[in-house]
């Protein structure tokens, strides 16, 4: 008999998305980056940075940076493809992410 969802070892999986431990890329209060929103999926999406980010994880995901709704600032609740945003970069076990995201 195969695996049942009730039998899956959930403790081995851990949380993903915005709940992973983060480390700032560069200085914690480093420069704000800019980029264009390429996708928005309701609670998260992707930003294509305007300039290359100097970090080994920047080559993952075709250079796109993950952004979650909880990292949006200034009363923004969602993003739309084509919008220009400013953000700070972080890295977690999944790759690069954006925090302190504001419309540019």
C-alpha positions in Angstrom: 0.0 0.0 0.0 1.2 3.5 -0.8 1.7 6.6 1.4 -1.3 8.3 2.9 -1.2 12.1 3.5 -1.9 11.3 7.2 1.3 9.2 7.3 3.6 11.8 5.7 6.5 12.8 8.0 5.5 16.5 8.1 8.2 17.4 10.6 10.8 16.5 8.1 9.5 19.0 5.5 9.6 22.3 7.5 8.0 25.5 6.5 8.7 27.3 3.2 8.0 30.6 1.6 8.1 33.7 3.8 8.8 31.6 7.0 12.3 30.4 6.1 15.2 31.9 8.1 16.6 34.9 6.2 20.0 36.6 5.8 20.4 40.1 4.3 22.3 40.2 1.1 25.2 42.7 1.6 24.8 45.1 4.5 21.6 44.8 6.5 20.9 48.5 5.8 22.4 48.2 2.3 21.2 49.9 -0.8 17.6 49.6 -2.1 17.3 47.7 -5.3 14.9 48.2 -8.1 13.1 45.8 -10.4 10.0 44.9 -12.4 7.2 42.6 -11.2 7.0 39.7 -13.6 4.3 37.6 -11.9 1.8 37.9 -9.1 0.0 34.8 -7.8 -2.3 36.2 -5.1 0.0 36.1 -2.1 3.4 36.0 -3.8 5.2 36.7 -7.0 8.5 37.4 -8.8 10.6 40.5 -9.4 13.2 40.8 -12.2 15.9 43.1 -10.8 17.0 46.0 -12.9 20.7 45.2 -12.2 22.5 42.0 -11.3 22.6 41.1 -7.6 26.1 40.1 -6.5 25.3 36.8 -4.8 25.7 33.1 -5.7 22.0 32.5 -5.4 21.3 35.2 -8.0 21.7 32.6 -10.8 18.8 30.5 -9.5 15.2 31.0 -10.8 16.6 32.7 -14.0 17.6 35.7 -11.8 14.1 36.4 -10.5 13.6 37.4 -6.9 10.7 35.9 -4.8 8.4 38.4 -3.1 5.6 37.6 -0.6 2.6 39.7 0.4 3.9 40.1 3.9 7.0 42.0 2.6 4.9 44.7 0.9 5.1 48.1 2.5 3.2 51.4 2.3 -0.3 49.9 2.4 0.2 47.9 -0.8 -1.8 44.6 -0.6 -0.8 43.1 -4.0 1.4 43.7 -7.0 0.8 43.6 -10.7 3.1 42.5 -13.5 4.8 45.4 -15.1 4.9 47.5 -11.9 8.3 48.9 -10.9 9.3 48.3 -7.2 12.1 49.1 -4.8 13.2 46.4 -2.3 16.0 45.0 -0.2 17.3 41.6 -1.0 17.7 38.6 1.4 18.7 35.0 0.9 17.1 31.9 2.4 17.4 28.2 1.6 15.2 28.7 -1.5 17.2 31.5 -3.0 16.9 35.3 -3.2 13.9 37.1 -1.8 12.7 40.7 -1.6 11.7 42.6 1.7 10.6 46.1 2.4 9.0 46.2 -1.0 7.5 49.6 -2.1 6.2 50.9 -5.4 8.8 53.0 -7.3 
